[in-house]
Amino acid sequence: MHSSSNTLVPERLKSARERLNLSKAEAARKIGLTAASYVRYEAGDRCPSSQVLMTIAEKLGTSAAFLCEETNDISPDVISISKKNEPLLFELINDAQSADDKTLQQLLSYYHQLTKND
């Protein structure tokens, strides 16, 4: 879900960046922006387009709604999984897309049992 007002709140951007322990330059690289552009967004001097806002949210592991102060939930609403970088997870998600709700619930339950002792 993305913001209808599309008004980035600079403090939220800073919070999302700091949660990942990134410098401004590192955040800019991760997002694919110049350091100068990123600094202007975090300072509140510029407002990103909807597309850039969605990219910022995805790359910083949060949502556009959080960055625009529409929610206090910092968790992401979109997760990208690359076949190249995460082939096993990609295969699992790709296969699970065709499963029915009962199978997905069983899979999730089994996953929770496997990771309970971690």
N, C-alpha and C positions, 0 to 999 in steps of 0.2 A: 504494500500500500504506500503510495507516496503523497506527499503534502499537496493540498490544493493551493495553499498560500505560497508554498515553495520558499519560505523565508528561513534560511539557515540561521540558527542561533550560534554565534561564535563560541560561546562557553561550552555548548554541547559538542561541537567539533573538537575543541581542545580536550574535553573529557574523554571522548572516544579515542583520540590519539594517545593520550596519557595512559589509558587503560591497557594499551598495547606496548607501553614503554617505548614509543617511537619519538624521535626528534621531529621537528617540523620538516627537515630535509628528507628524512626517511619516510615520513608519511607522504610527502609529495611524490617521491619515487614509487612507492607502493601503489599510489592512486594513478600515477601517470601524468602528473602535473609538474610544471616548473615550480621550484621552491618559491619564487616570487608570487606566483598565482596562489599557491596554497596559503602563504602568509597573509595575503590580502583577504582570503576567505575567513581565516581564523581571526583576523583583526576586525572583521566586519566591514571592510572597505569595499568588498565586492560580494555579489550574490550569485551563486552558480545557477546554470540552467537546470531544468528538471533532469536531463540526462546526466549531467555532471554530478548532481546531487545524488542520484541513484548509484553512480559509480563510486563516489566517496563513501556512501553508506556501506555498500557491498565490500569494498576493499578494507574498511575499518571494522568490519564485523558488527555492524549495527543496522538500523533502519533509517530511512529518510524521515519517518515520523518522529523518531527520537531526536534527530538532528534539528528538526523544525519545532521541537518542544510540543508536539502533539500527543506524546506519550512519555512516561518515565521509564518504560521498559527499554533497556539498552540492547537487548538481544536482537539478532538479525532477523529479517523477514525474507531474505533470499540467501541461499548458499550455493556457490558454484563449485562443482567438482570436475576436475580435469582428468580425462582418461589417461593423458600422458603422465601427470604427476601423481595421481592416486588411482591406479588401474583396478585394484580390488574393490575399493569403495565405489568407484564408478560402475563396475560390473554389478555389484550388489544393488545399487539404486536403480540402474537400468533394468535389471531383471524384476525388481520389486514393483516397478511401475505398473505392470500388468496383473499384479496379484489383487485378490479381493480383500475387503476390510478384515475378515476373519484371519486370513493368512498373515496379513500385515501385523495384526494384533499379536498373533502367536510369535512372529519373528521378533517383534519388539520385546515381548515378555522373555523370550529365550535370550536375547541380547542382555537384558537387565540381569538375568540369572548369571550369565557368564561374567559380567563385569562387577557383580556385587562384592566380590572379594578383592577388587583392585584398590 
